[in-house]
Amino acid sequence: MKRITEYTNIETIAESDVLPIVDVSDTEQASTGSTRKGSIEKIADYLKARVETLTNKTLTTPKINEDVTTTATSSELNKLDGTDVVTADFDKLHDITATASEINQLDDVEVGGTGSGDIVTTDDTQTLTNKTIDGDDNTVQDLPYSAIKSTSRTGSDTKLVTGTAGATQNLAYWDANGDVVASPSFAMGRGSTSCPHNTATEVAALVAPGFYIFNCWYAANEAANPYFASALISVDGTTRSVVTSLQKGASVTISMNNLNVRITQISGTTLTMQWSYLKMAAN
């Protein structure tokens, strides 16, 4: 019988090729075991199922639990050694969509710090610059007088004036509470109206009851201009309006039509007449 070393080397090994194996559990041939054959496939399956601890081994592109090649180096894997990272931590990292450039913007940024670009917190003392706080969506309270910029104040008083919005052209006054309120008894108005020659043109509607000082003019030099007039007007809401002329130019007349003030000018052409009034009090 030939020795094993005397046989020719096999060039290609197939799954169905066999190797002689001594089965030590089989004592049919001898007490030390019986010679049996084992296929390459059977032996490979046994080795794959065998649990072993590898020491000082180099694994080249291994696949662990799936058909994906591991490309990380030992140095890269060692970075995970000693950490408390769990699967949930990797899930959080997976959900991050920021780019490296965006993440790098947080470099040297301090939470609650006082430097430029630091993150603002709810309880740290920090100065905000170039920010806009919308008063409709935020509550700004306990602002001292000194917090109001000096160029935004109209006077030197140390208290802000509060009040209630009034109607258009009403004058305001301070009530007993120190608040500014609008008074329908005091009002003013002004405007300009194109007035044809020798035509009573309505220029303003007054509110009754009330007592008014009404002026109208055409040129700046009112004293020497014939198109200037001034009158006291008392209205009670009916046709019993009283017009008392204070100064009347030679070519202008102020009259009333119910509550409507009318200007009549006799220049021979259409003039744009300026006018204004002050309501002094209700009758």
C-alpha positions in Angstrom: 0.0 0.0 0.0 1.3 3.5 -0.9 2.1 6.1 1.6 0.1 9.3 1.4 3.2 11.2 0.4 3.5 8.9 -2.6 0.2 10.0 -4.1 0.0 12.7 -6.9 -1.0 16.2 -5.8 -4.6 17.1 -6.7 -4.8 20.2 -8.9 -8.5 21.2 -8.3 -10.5 20.5 -5.2 -14.2 20.0 -5.6 -17.0 19.9 -3.0 -17.5 16.2 -3.6 -13.9 15.3 -3.1 -13.2 13.2 0.0 -10.5 13.0 2.7 -9.7 10.0 5.0 -10.7 10.7 8.5 -10.3 8.6 11.7 -13.6 8.5 13.5 -12.5 8.0 17.1 -16.0 7.3 18.2 -16.2 4.3 15.8 -14.2 1.3 17.2 -15.2 -1.2 14.5 -11.7 -1.3 13.1 -9.7 -0.6 16.2 -10.1 0.7 19.7 -8.6 3.9 18.6 -11.1 4.5 15.9 -12.1 3.5 12.3 -11.0 5.1 9.1 -13.8 6.8 7.3 -14.1 9.3 4.4 -15.4 12.8 4.6 -16.3 15.2 1.7 -14.8 18.6 1.4 -18.3 20.0 1.6 -19.0 18.2 4.9 -15.7 19.2 6.4 -16.3 22.9 5.4 -19.7 22.9 6.9 -18.3 21.6 10.2 -15.6 24.3 10.3 -18.1 27.0 9.5 -20.3 25.9 12.4 -17.3 25.6 14.8 -17.1 28.5 17.3 -13.5 29.7 17.7 -11.7 32.6 19.1 -9.3 34.2 16.6 -6.0 35.6 17.9 -3.5 37.5 15.9 -5.4 37.0 12.7 -5.8 39.5 9.9 -9.2 39.5 8.3 -9.2 40.8 4.7 -12.6 42.3 3.6 -14.6 40.1 6.0 -18.4 39.9 5.9 -20.2 39.8 9.2 -23.7 38.5 9.4 -24.6 39.8 6.0 -23.3 40.0 2.4 -21.6 43.3 2.9 -17.8 43.7 3.0 -16.4 45.4 6.1 -14.0 48.2 5.1 -13.3 49.8 8.4 -9.7 49.4 9.7 -8.8 48.3 13.2 -7.9 51.9 14.2 -11.4 53.0 13.1 -13.1 50.2 15.0 -11.0 50.8 18.1 -12.5 54.3 18.3 -15.8 52.6 19.5 -14.0 50.7 22.2 -15.0 51.8 25.7 -17.9 54.0 24.5 -21.5 53.7 25.6 -22.9 53.9 22.1 -26.1 51.9 21.5 -28.1 51.3 18.4 -30.4 54.2 19.2 -27.4 56.6 19.0 -26.6 55.4 15.5 -30.2 55.9 14.5 -30.0 59.5 15.6 -26.9 60.0 13.6 -28.6 58.4 10.6 -31.4 61.0 10.8 -29.1 64.0 10.7 -29.3 65.6 7.3 -26.9 68.5 7.9 -23.8 68.7 5.7 -20.3 68.7 7.1 -20.0 72.4 6.2 -23.2 73.1 8.2 -22.0 71.1 11.2 -18.6 72.8 11.1 -20.4 76.1 11.7 -20.9 74.9 15.2 -17.2 74.7 15.8 -16.1 76.9 18.7 -19.8 77.8 19.4 -20.6 77.8 23.1 -24.1 77.1 24.5 -25.0 80.1 26.7 -21.8 81.9 25.9 -21.3 85.6 25.3 -19.2 85.4 22.1 -20.4 86.1 18.6 -22.5 83.2 17.2 -22.9 81.5 20.6 -26.2 79.7 21.3 -28.8 81.7 23.2 -30.3 80.0 26.3 -33.3 80.8 28.5 -31.4 81.6 31.7 -27.9 82.8 30.8 -27.0 86.5 30.7 -26.4 87.4 27.1 -26.6 90.5 24.9 -28.6 90.1 21.7 -27.5 92.3 18.7 -29.3 92.9 15.4 -32.4 91.0 16.5 -36.1 91.9 15.9 -38.6 91.0 18.6 -42.2 91.0 17.3 -44.4 92.5 20.0 -47.5 90.7 18.7 -45.9 87.3 19.3 -43.8 88.0 22.4 -44.2 89.7 25.8 -41.8 92.6 26.5 -42.3 93.8 30.0 -40.7 96.0 32.7 -38.9 98.2 30.3 -37.3 101.2 32.1 -37.4 104.7 30.7 -33.6 104.5 30.1 -34.2 101.6 27.7 -35.9 103.9 25.2 -33.4 105.4 22.8 -33.1 109.2 23.4 -33.6 109.9 19.7 -37.0 108.1 19.9 -38.3 110.3 22.7 -40.0 113.6 22.1 -39.4 115.0 25.5 -37.5 114.6 28.8 -40.5 113.2 30.9 -39.7 109.9 32.5 -43.1 108.3 31.9 -44.8 107.3 28.7 -48.2 108.7 27.9 -50.9 106.1 27.4 -54.4 106.7 26.1 -57.3 105.6 23.9 -57.4 106.0 20.1 -59.8 108.7 19.0 -61.6 109.6 15.9 -60.0 111.4 13.0 -59.4 115.1 13.6 -60.4 114.9 17.3 -58.1 116.8 19.6 -56.7 115.0 22.7 -56.5 116.0 26.4 -55.4 114.4 29.7 -58.2 113.0 31.8 -58.2 112.6 35.6 -56.2 109.3 35.3 -53.4 111.0 33.4 -54.3 109.3 30.2 -54.6 111.0 26.8 -58.1 110.7 25.5 -59.9 112.1 22.4 -62.6 114.6 22.9 -65.4 115.0 20.4 -65.9 118.5 21.8 -62.5 119.6 20.4 -61.5 118.8 16.8 -59.8 120.3 13.9 -59.7 119.9 10.1 -58.1 121.4 7.0 -58.0 120.9 3.3 -58.2 122.5 -0.1 -61.1 122.6 -2.6 -61.4 123.8 -6.2 -64.1 126.6 -6.1 -65.5 127.9 -9.4 -66.3 131.6 -9.9 -69.4 132.8 -8.1 -70.5 129.3 -7.0 -71.3 128.3 -3.5 -69.0 125.3 -3.2 -69.3 122.9 -0.2 -65.8 122.3 1.3 -66.3 120.7 4.7 -69.0 118.9 6.8 -69.3 119.9 10.4 -70.6 117.8 13.3 -73.5 119.1 15.4 -73.8 120.4 17.9 -70.7 122.5 18.0 -69.0 125.9 17.8 -66.4 126.4 15.1 -63.8 129.0 14.0 -63.5 128.6 10.2 -60.9 130.2 7.9 -60.4 130.1 4.1 -57.8 131.8 1.9 -56.2 131.7 -1.5 -52.7 133.3 -1.2 -50.1 133.4 1.6 -50.4 137.2 2.0 -53.8 136.9 3.7 -54.0 140.4 5.1 -53.9 142.1 1.7 -55.6 139.3 -0.2 -59.3 139.8 -1.2 -59.8 136.0 -1.2 -59.6 135.5 2.6 -62.4 135.1 5.1 -62.8 134.1 8.7 -66.1 133.3 10.6 -67.6 131.9 13.8 -70.1 129.1 13.0 -72.6 127.6 15.4 -74.4 124.5 14.3 -77.2 122.6 16.0 -77.9 119.9 13.5 -80.8 121.7 11.8 -81.1 124.5 9.3 -80.5 127.0 12.1 -76.8 127.4 11.7 -75.4 130.8 12.6 -72.5 132.3 10.6 -70.8 135.4 12.1 -68.1 136.9 9.9 -64.9 138.0 11.7 -63.0 139.0 8.6 -64.3 139.0 5.1 -62.4 139.7 2.0 -64.0 141.6 -0.8 -64.3 138.6 -3.0 -65.0 135.7 -0.6 -68.2 134.7 1.4 -68.6 131.9 3.9 -72.1 130.4 4.2 -73.8 127.2 5.4 -76.1 124.6 3.9 -77.4 122.6 6.8 -74.1 121.2 8.3 -72.0 121.9 5.2 -69.7 124.9 4.9 -69.7 126.6 1.6 -67.2 129.1 0.0 -68.2 131.5 -2.7 -65.4 133.5 -4.5 -65.9 136.0 -7.3 -62.5 136.2 -8.9 -63.8 135.5 -12.4 -62.0 132.1 -12.6 -61.8 128.9 -10.6 -59.5 129.1 -7.5 -58.2 126.3 -5.2 -59.2 127.6 -1.8 -57.4 126.5 1.3 -59.5 126.1 4.5 -59.2 125.0 8.1 -61.5 124.9 11.2 -61.2 124.5 14.9 -64.1 123.1 16.9 -64.1 124.7 20.3 -66.9 122.9 22.2 -70.3 121.3 21.8 -73.3 123.6 22.2 
